[in-house]
Amino acid sequence: MGASLSGKVAVVTGGGRGLGRAFALALGAEGARVVVASRNAADLDGVVEEAAAGGFEAWARPTDVTRESSVDGLLAESVDRFGRVDVMVNNSGVILTRPLVDLTLDEWNSIVDTNLRGVFLGCRAAGRHFIERGGGGKVINIASNYALKGYPWHAAYSASKAGVVGLTRSLAVEWARYDIQVNAVAPGYTVTDMSAAAMADQEFNDKILRTIPARRMGRPEEMAPWIVALAGPASDFMTGETVTIDGGQTVF
């Protein structure tokens, strides 16, 4: 176990599986006590068990990131349990592949509510806590390379993730005087449950891989070290940045 985050408390939304699970376990391995939040309580229980096996503490708190009271309660209960929160990782996200002309308003709202509203609520709750205690803290928002490059049939997802990048930049400036660093990570195609269905189509999979110079998808464990770096002292003079990890796809 590492110690770069010893004594810190980190909250990870969407922490039950995929990228969020990898982030939570990596933060815990570096000494942080971790709060994992998700709508799926069963997934969270699995992460708590993995954390115990790895020798660190994790606590599960079922949370709906689209609901103000749920997100505010997540931060309040985390502080009540651990005395503080030092790192907020806004990771919860959903995706929908559909031409814009066929997209319903309810579908648009569902994507934007989770991917952007949820990040706003997480940032606000964490920011209030950081400022009220006298400053200092790390906010890490999970965007996507879809925010930076044009992809068809993903208008809602791309717009929501571009909003995350813009929110990150704005808050970085707004909160710099409080010694709060706000950064984002923009993963490309990564092997997770979310991508599994699309990648099961061999023709689609081959088409996507041709757009990635590395000629493969990323793995959650390749993203997690960047979350650890942004959560620790390595990012003390870094704020407002979006780190893209996509095998060169955005620049191709």
N, C-alpha and C positions, 0 to 999 in steps of 0.2 A: 504494500500500500504506500502511495506517495503521501506528501504532507504539505504540498503547496497551498492547499485550501483548508488546512487545519483550523478548526474553530469557526469556520464559515457555515452558513446555512443557505442552501440553494433550493429554490422552488422551480419545478419543471412541469409545465402544462403539456398535455398530450404525452405524459411520461410512462404510459403503460406498455407501449410497444414501439417498434420501428426506431426512428431517430430519437424520439424522446426517451425511450428505454436506454439506448446507448449513451445518451447525454447524462442521464441520471446516474448510471453505473460508473461512468468515467469521473464525474464530479465526486462521487462517494469514494472512489479509489484514491482520489487525491486528498482525502481527509475531510470533505464536507459532510455535514448531515443534510439529508436530502428529503424534500417533500415532493412526492409525485402526485400529480393531479390529472384526472381524466373522467369522462362520463362512464367508462367501463370499469367498475370496481374489481371485477375478476382479473383483468389485466394488471391492475395496480397491485393486487395481492401477490402476483407472481414476481413483480419487481422487488417488493419488500422481502420476499423469501431469498431472491438472488443477492440482495444487499446483505442480508444476515449471513449468508454463506460466504460472502466476500469480506466480512469482518467490519462492516460499517452500518450506520443506522439510517433507515429510510422509513418514512411515514406516508401512508396513503390517505388522500383526501379527495373523494369523489367531487368533481367540479364541472359545471357547465360554463364554459368561458364566454358564452353569449349572454349570460345573465349577470347583471351588475351585482346583485346581492351575493351570488355564488362566488364571484371572483373576489369581492371585498371580504367575504367570509373566509376564503382560502388564505389570504394574507393575515387577517386578524387571528385565525386559529393557529397558523404557523408561528406567529410571534408569541402567542400564548403558550404554545408547546415548547418552543426552543429559545424564547427570549429575544429573538431577532431574526431578520432575514437580510442576507447580504447580496444575494444573486437571484435575479428573476429571469428565467428562460421561457419566453413566450413561443411555444413550439406547436400548439394545437393547430391543425389545419385539415381542410378537406378539398377535394378536387372533383371537377365534373367536366367531361369531354362532350361538347355539344356545339353545333353552329349557333352563332349569336341569334340568328333569325328564328331559331327554334327554342331559344332559352326563355323560360317563363320568369315572371317577376319573382315568384316564390323561390325558384332555383337560384336566381341571382342573389336574392337576399340571404339565402342559406349559406352560400359561399362567402359572401362579404361579411356576414355577421360573425362567422367563425374565424376567418382568416385575418380580418382587419379590426372589426369591433372587438373581438376577443383580445387582440394584441393591445389595442387602446386601453381596455379595462385592466389588463395585467400591468401595463406600464403605469397607469394612473395609480393603481393600488400600491405598487411597489414604490413609486416616486413619492407618494404621500408619506409612507413609512420612512424612507431614507431621509427626506427633508425634515420631518418631525423629530427625528432622533439626532439631528445636527449635521446631516450630510454623509456622503460616502455611500457607494453602492454600485452594482453592475446590473445593467439591463441588456439582455441578449435576445434579439428578435429573429425568428427564423423566417426568412423571405424565400426566394427561389430565383433561379436563373430565368424563369419565365417573366420575372419583373424587368429583365434587362434585354431580352431578345424576343422577337415576334414569333409567336406560335399560333397557328389557326385552331379554332374550336375550343379555345381556353380563355375566352375574353374575361369572364368573371374571375377566374383564378389569377390570371395575369394582372388584372386591374387591382385585385385585393393585395397581391404581393408587392406590386409597385407602390401601393399605399403604405405598406409596411416599411419600405425603403425611405419614403418621404417622411413618415412619422419618426423613424429612427434619426434622420438628419436634423429634423426640427427639435426634437427633445435633447439631442446631443448639445445643441447650442443653448437651449433654454435651461438645462440643468448643469452645465459645466461649472457654474459658480458654486454649486453644491458638492463638487467633487464626485459627481455621478457620471459614469461613462455609459453611453448607450451605443451599442453596435449591433450589426446584423450579420447573419451568415446566410448565403444564398446557395443552397445545394443544387446540383443538377440531378439527372436521373440516378436514383439510388435504389438498391435492392431492399425493398420493404414490402409490407403487406399492401400498402397503398398502390404500389407500382406493379404488383404481381399479376393482376388481371390483364393489364395492358400488355405486359411483356410476355404473357402466355401466347399471344398471337405472334407466331414466328416471323411472318412478313413484316409486321409492325416493329417487332424487336430488331430485325435486321436493318430496317430503314432508320431507326433511331441510332443504332450503333454506328452507322455510316456518318452521322453528324457529330460524333464525339471523337476527336483526334486520338484519345487514349484507347478507343475501340472497345470500351467496356463501361459498365455502370459502376458507380461508386458503392461503397459499403458504409453502413452506419458507423463502424469503428474508425473509418477514415475521416469522418466529420467531427467525431467527439473530441479529439485533441484540441480543435480550434475553440470549442466551447470552454474547455478547461483554461486555455490561454486567455480568452476574453473574460473569464470569471476571476482571474488572478491578477497579481501585480504586473504581469507582462503588458497589460492593457491600460495601465494607469495614465499614460499620456496618449492614448488612442481613443477617439470618440467620433461618432458620426459616420463610421466606415461600414461598408458592406463587403464581406469577404466571400468571393465566389469560388466554389469548389465543385467543378463540373467536368474535369478531364479535358478542359480546353474548348468545350462546346460553345461558350458565349463568344469567344474570340475567333472561332473558326469561320 
